[in-house]
Amino acid sequence: MKRLAILGSTGSIGQSTLSIVESYPERYSVATLAAGRNLDSAYEQTIRWRPRLVSLATEKLASELASRLRATGITGVEVLWGTAGSVACATHPDVDFVVSAIVGVAGLEATHAAILAGKPVGLANKECMVAAGEILTRDARERGVPLLPIDSEHNAIHQCMRVGTAAEVKQIWLTASGGPFRQTPLEAFANITPEQALKHPTWVMGQRITIDSATMLNKGLEIIEACRLFNLPPSQVRVTVHPQSTVHSLVEYVDGSILAQISVTDMRLPILYALAYPERPASTLTFDLASLSHLDFEPPDFVRFPCLRLAYEAAERGGAHCIALNAADEIAVEAFLAREIPFSGIPRTIEEVLERTPAHHPETIAGVLEADSQARTRAREVISAAVHRV
Amino acid sequence: MKRLAILGSTGSIGQSTLSIVESYPERYSVATLAAGRNLDSAYEQTIRWRPRLVSLATEKLASELASRLRATGITGVEVLWGTAGSVACATHPDVDFVVSAIVGVAGLEATHAAILAGKPVGLANKECMVAAGEILTRDARERGVPLLPIDSEHNAIHQCMRVGTAAEVKQIWLTASGGPFRQTPLEAFANITPEQALKHPTWVMGQRITIDSATMLNKGLEIIEACRLFNLPPSQVRVTVHPQSTVHSLVEYVDGSILAQISVTDMRLPILYALAYPERPASTLTFDLASLSHLDFEPPDFVRFPCLRLAYEAAERGGAHCIALNAADEIAVEAFLAREIPFSGIPRTIEEVLERTPAHHPETIAGVLEADSQARTRAREVISAAVHRV
């Protein structure tokens, strides 16, 4: 029985993880839950799963949850809040495996704490790896702590990497759906609206990740994540546009063999893989290969999608530049959704912030968060200047 | 340094194996060569590779080769002939690895002898596995002798099987090019000529295997081979038609993940894989994924290609029925090429022979060869009766 800490339990990955626990009660149980601001959902999850410990974003939310639980007659559930709360969830002595699914750098400290406490981590939070991948992988390696990717692409790579050694990998290929603007004429990009950008062809996801998918910055973050997780230079991490999102990624070996992983587009599959590794429990998440008609692949367009180029540049420079790429994008996406900047302003903002970022490799999580904060300030300055220019 | 026995050295797989030895002189050398009737080629290979032992089909050919070698001043090469010669090649004490690439059941005794002698075998001869797979895999398992598939489909399966346990495999998918008549109307099948059937869309191969590809009996043999090699029932071995021959096969796991292997259509790649396993040496056999446009998959047509159905039936019954499937097909293909029977007469002949074959599971190679000979006689009778009916 693996007892789980689910960091980000009320989000999409958190809910999918709980649905896996529900399907495999003989394999998994819930030890701790870290949620954010969704009090109702956190309350329901606590009633259903009776964890030892629950954490919410703020003290106020935590005390509201605690009194609701008291009112319902639930005892034996500790309620905490903030970073200290999510760290406590990640490092609780009853926890055997941590699912890291808090969106953004908010999940960074708890994820790092899990690694320091020797807990195996299933990583669904790509920002953690982008901003602090050098630190997290170093500390995991030193302690022999397994890091299992839950992102569908990196999960596919992890599977395909099992048929050879790391030294036998020539390069890896991340597949990209290409987003909704794969075939949009270049000159139309400036006028793309938030409504258009929020329509993703294959996956239903949160707002930021949907916009990141439209700019392909999301694939850029995955490039950096892959470099860190699999210890590869950016030159060995390639992107191929595959609109069907059926092949989740591929690994090319030095002998010429390429291994690809295919499955339904359902996050429960990579979650189950990460939880059960190295075992593969039977699931009902069947891909009907008999119904497969055809699969398209094409090279990505670095002109339409400058975020891809920026991500490669950041991956090459590492440290503060990866942190700035992620932070500047988050601010720029907010500004785009608030109609302060056009769609094409997202890569422009990121590029300006990267140019203003001095080379720096934080050695600690505190250093990462400091660099993240600086990048956000720079991004706001860049956007504000652009808005005033207009 | 692995010292090789190459059984079938002057054939296509034998030549490709020698080209691998040429490319990796630090890894592989030639210990013994078993050829057939191609004296000139066997002579050249002997001059070039200086094996300890060479074997040809007949005593006459062997003595011609021996005198040519004497005339050239080559000493220290033993020359043998026939089954005893190929068995001596396979079991020579200097041999570390046996490449089994003699076409047809002619290679059976040498392949079996290699296993009994504890030599790891790279299997390019699918008829061996079809006719005697139950015996060969039993004896290999008992002795812990590795059997490494060189057929591109089974090699792909072998690679994809490395990301899980055998118990975690739900089913495997052999890809089929579909042959030249994938889109030919059913009513035109009776009038297909040998010239039409000898044009294969993607692979250049020998005559029988090209016709077998056109009838899809070749895929049928591979179904049986896969059942034996991977210890799977026929219901877990599926076929998908994939005209590009880019995905060489796929393995579907119980959790819903499907792993696929992609590479250039060059037999040197699976040969290198088998020789080097579990290592993967770097090669120049690169597949340009960036150039990949699209991949089609469709279910096979059991009406157009009754050989597929016959193969499943034979696989289900095992033993003498698998032997008869292979033997009857070989005779029927000869008759088709000699214009004695029409294209659609190939499956008709096989079906009649299978119907007349009593259930029987030979326990020895002699028993397999006896059943093979009986099936050939039956096939000739069936064809002769059909010719006289016309």
Boltz contact constraints between the chains, C-beta under 6 A:
constraints:
  - contact:
      token1: [A, 159]
      token2: [B, 163]
      max_distance: 6.0
  - contact:
      token1: [A, 162]
      token2: [B, 162]
      max_distance: 6.0
  - contact:
      token1: [A, 162]
      token2: [B, 163]
      max_distance: 6.0
  - contact:
      token1: [A, 163]
      token2: [B, 159]
      max_distance: 6.0
  - contact:
      token1: [A, 163]
      token2: [B, 162]
      max_distance: 6.0
  - contact:
      token1: [A, 164]
      token2: [B, 280]
      max_distance: 6.0
  - contact:
      token1: [A, 168]
      token2: [B, 280]
      max_distance: 6.0
  - contact:
      token1: [A, 173]
      token2: [B, 289]
      max_distance: 6.0
  - contact:
      token1: [A, 253]
      token2: [B, 280]
      max_distance: 6.0
  - contact:
      token1: [A, 254]
      token2: [B, 282]
      max_distance: 6.0
  - contact:
      token1: [A, 255]
      token2: [B, 272]
      max_distance: 6.0
  - contact:
      token1: [A, 255]
      token2: [B, 280]
      max_distance: 6.0
  - contact:
      token1: [A, 255]
      token2: [B, 283]
      max_distance: 6.0
  - contact:
      token1: [A, 256]
      token2: [B, 263]
      max_distance: 6.0
  - contact:
      token1: [A, 256]
      token2: [B, 269]
      max_distance: 6.0
  - contact:
      token1: [A, 256]
      token2: [B, 283]
      max_distance: 6.0
  - contact:
      token1: [A, 256]
      token2: [B, 285]
      max_distance: 6.0
  - contact:
      token1: [A, 256]
      token2: [B, 286]
      max_distance: 6.0
  - contact:
      token1: [A, 257]
      token2: [B, 261]
      max_distance: 6.0
  - contact:
      token1: [A, 257]
      token2: [B, 263]
      max_distance: 6.0
  - contact:
      token1: [A, 258]
      token2: [B, 262]
      max_distance: 6.0
  - contact:
      token1: [A, 258]
      token2: [B, 287]
      max_distance: 6.0
  - contact:
      token1: [A, 259]
      token2: [B, 261]
      max_distance: 6.0
  - contact:
      token1: [A, 260]
      token2: [B, 260]
      max_distance: 6.0
  - contact:
      token1: [A, 261]
      token2: [B, 257]
      max_distance: 6.0
  - contact:
      token1: [A, 261]
      token2: [B, 259]
      max_distance: 6.0
  - contact:
      token1: [A, 262]
      token2: [B, 258]
      max_distance: 6.0
  - contact:
      token1: [A, 263]
      token2: [B, 256]
      max_distance: 6.0
  - contact:
      token1: [A, 263]
      token2: [B, 257]
      max_distance: 6.0
  - contact:
      token1: [A, 269]
      token2: [B, 256]
      max_distance: 6.0
  - contact:
      token1: [A, 272]
      token2: [B, 255]
      max_distance: 6.0
  - contact:
      token1: [A, 280]
      token2: [B, 164]
      max_distance: 6.0
  - contact:
      token1: [A, 280]
      token2: [B, 168]
      max_distance: 6.0
  - contact:
      token1: [A, 280]
      token2: [B, 253]
      max_distance: 6.0
  - contact:
      token1: [A, 280]
      token2: [B, 255]
      max_distance: 6.0
  - contact:
      token1: [A, 282]
      token2: [B, 254]
      max_distance: 6.0
  - contact:
      token1: [A, 283]
      token2: [B, 255]
      max_distance: 6.0
  - contact:
      token1: [A, 283]
      token2: [B, 256]
      max_distance: 6.0
  - contact:
      token1: [A, 285]
      token2: [B, 256]
      max_distance: 6.0
  - contact:
      token1: [A, 286]
      token2: [B, 256]
      max_distance: 6.0
  - contact:
      token1: [A, 287]
      token2: [B, 258]
      max_distance: 6.0
  - contact:
      token1: [A, 289]
      token2: [B, 173]
      max_distance: 6.0
  - contact:
      token1: [A, 290]
      token2: [B, 299]
      max_distance: 6.0
  - contact:
      token1: [A, 292]
      token2: [B, 297]
      max_distance: 6.0
  - contact:
      token1: [A, 294]
      token2: [B, 294]
      max_distance: 6.0
  - contact:
      token1: [A, 294]
      token2: [B, 296]
      max_distance: 6.0
  - contact:
      token1: [A, 295]
      token2: [B, 295]
      max_distance: 6.0
  - contact:
      token1: [A, 296]
      token2: [B, 294]
      max_distance: 6.0
  - contact:
      token1: [A, 297]
      token2: [B, 292]
      max_distance: 6.0
  - contact:
      token1: [A, 299]
      token2: [B, 290]
      max_distance: 6.0
